Amino acid sequence: MGCATFSKETVGACAKCLIGKHLANNLCHTEVPNCDSYSFEESGKCVECASDFVLTDTNTCVMMIENCRKHDREGKCSVCSKNYTLEHQKCHKSIENCTSFSDKEVGTCATCTTDHQLEHNLCHATVQSCTAYSTKTVGECKSCESSYVMVNNACYPETNDCAS
């Protein structure tokens, strides 16, 4: 059962285990990789993992997910750290005003809130009545809807009320 040396005081009790086993309640148990502390009351169950590892319900220590604040019982991320968004079991830097991410490219915004325009993987405030944005300058309107004129990157309704 993995015992290297038996106790001289107690018959059948192990005093030292073979490599890859740990001693709990005079018995040898299989070591859990990356486990720092075992419970002697629960037959050598891992109770604390090494730093950067999280304990799962299946008594294993799995690597913590970077920028994850809370892991579930399976070791998967359930809540990301502040300013990070959970996507495909990883935490990615949040993109302000992004409502959904691309299924094809991780960390890429697919849609923005209704009052924002997606450009270069960022969500920028929509210029009201703008029909086309600059490909060189983010957030810069290039043309307005018909019956609108552009003034300082904003679209205004045309008026014929201007005094000459």
N, C-alpha and C positions, 0 to 999 in steps of 0.2 A: 504494500500500500504506500510505498514511498518513504518508509522509515529507514534511516541510515544507522541510528543507534537507539536501542531501547533503554528505558529507564531502569535503574537498578533498584529503585524504591517501590515502583508500582508495576505489577506484572501486566504485560501487554501495552503499557504506555510508552509512547515514543518520546525520546529526549532530543533527537536531532533528525531532521528530514534530509532527503536527497536533494540535489540541485533541481530547481524548478518547482519545489514544494515548500509550503510554509507550515509551521506548527501552530495548532489551535486546539485546546482541550485535549492535549496529549495525542492528537491525531495529525497526520500529514494531509494537507489539502493542496490542490493544484494552485499555483500562484496565478494571480490575475495580472497580466502585463500592465505596467504603469500604475499599479495600486500602491499607495503609501501606507495605508493602515487597514487592518483586518479586525473583525469583531470576533471575540473569543466566545461570546454567547451564541452566535449564529453560525456555528461550524466553520469559522474562518471566512465568512463572507466579507468582501471588500466594503469598507465604509467611507474611504477617502482616497481619491485619486491624486496622482502627482499634479503639480501645477501645469496648466494648459491642457488638462484632461478633465472630462466630466463622467460621472458614474451613471450608468444606465440601469434600467430595471432588470436586465439580464445579467447583472453582476460583471459588467465589462467596463473598462475605462476607454473612452473614445476621445480623440483630439477635439478640443473646443473649436468652434467655428469663429473665425476672425470677425471682430466687431459685433459679435452676438452677445446680448445681455442676459438672455434666458434660454436654456436648452430644455427640451421636453424629456420624457422618460426614456426615449429611444436614442437620445444624444443629438437629435436634430434641433436646429435653431427654431424657437417659437417667437422670440422678440429680439429685434436688433437694437444696438446701441443708438443713442440720440444721433440724428442726422444720417441714419442709414436705413435702407429699405430692404425687407426680406424678399428675395426673388430666387427661385430655383434652389432653395435650401442654402443660400449664401446671402450675406449682408453686403449690399452695395451702397455707395455714397448716394444719398437722396438727391433727386433732381426736383427743385422747387416747382410747384404747380403741375407736376407730371401725375397723370391719373392711371396710366398703365404702361407696362414695359414690354419690349419686343420679345417674342418667343424665339426669334432667330439669333439675336445678338444680346448676350447678357450685359446688363448695365446700360442699355439703350432705351430711351423713352420712346413710346409708340404714340401716345396721345397726351394732350395737355388739357387743363381745365378750359371751359368754354370761352373764357376771356383772355386766353393765352394762345400764342402761335408757336408751333414746334419748328425750331431752326437749329441746326448744328448740335443736336442732342440737348438743347436747352429750351425751356418754355419762357417766351418773352411776351410781355403785355401786347395784346392785339391792338393795332392802330385801327380805330373805328373807320369803316368804309374803305379800307385798304384792300386792293385786289392782288397785288404782287409785292414781294419783299426783295430786298437786295440780296444777291448771292455773296457779296463781299463784306457788307457791314450788317451784323446781326441786329435785328429789330428795326432796320431802316425800311420804310415804305417807299416803293418805287412808282406805284400808280394807284389811283383812287377809282372808285366806282364812277360811272357816268353821272353827270350832274354834280360832281364834287371836284374841288380843286385842292392841290397840295400846297400847304404853307408850313415850313419848318417841320417836316416829317409828320404832319397831321393832315387829315382830309376834312375839308369844310364844304358845306353845301354852297353851290354857286349862287350868287345873288346878282340881280340886275339893278339893285338899289344903290349902287355906288355913285356918289356925286362926282362929277367930272371936275 
